[in-house]
């Protein structure tokens, strides 16, 4: 009996121990599973955070298109387009306009009063009458812009960059200019130098005015490079003949000195040796203007309007 009782106690003890062990194993297994789940969740969260971080770091920046605005190319000026043959004579203030015919780029600038104050060109390209629509009179357009002041009989519709040099005829290339200065004076001489050189580079014209109300300039300053040489021409908007007369360059005594010059010999008159005689050179030698077609000096001079007179 006692053996049976001991056996039962032993059996109950074994069952108790096994039961505890199973519970503990289950508990441990649950703990392990929970820990693994927590670890998996933590790893997943960490992975998501890494992906988010990676996405933020690797996201490409928005592409920036680099364009040159009008303000960057011409600070302080508004770029506008004006037809080359516009005859209105009106100019807007603080604008820049391309006054080059065809593909040429000649830039004209106005100030706050609408006065044309500056013209620049990297390269002056001569008129091409064989491939461009040039009229029989050598111009691109039949007339020029009617800038206020050109109605005066002593003033021309003067181009800053002439037709022969590729300039258009709207108000952004025209100023009221003394008739003699434009046709036979320093303005004409400057244009002739560029034509004979086949063009020019680094061209700049600075135009000044006596006040802010007029469109008639008082002074011009041109700078440009021809044949590798920089040239600067500067002159007032006046009749050069009257200036020379006031300086005593056309008095009778000087004129009489021309009698010592042999006809056909321009060596003593042609001071720059280019084979052509300018009005300035002729006057300095004592010749009285105008030089007419029947004068022996006429073939050596530039009669731009073909009227048979130079320096009228």
Buried (B, 14 or more C-beta within 10 A) or exposed (E): EEEEEEEEEEEEEEEEEEEEEEEEEEEEEEEEEEEEEEEEEEEEEEEEEEEEEEEEEEEEEEEEEEEEEEEEEBEEBBBEEBEBBBBEBBBEEBBBBBBBBBEBEBBBBBBEBBBBBBBBBEBBBBBEBEEEEBEEEEBBBEEBBBBBBBEEEEBBBBBBBBBBBBBBBBBBBBBBBBBBBBBBBBBBBBBBBBBEBEBBEBBEBBBEBEEEEBBBBEBBEBBBBBEEEEBEBEBBBBBBBEBBEEEEBBEEEBBEEBEEBEEEEBEEBBEEEEEBBBBBBBBBBBBBBBBBEEBEBBEBBBBBEEEEBBBB
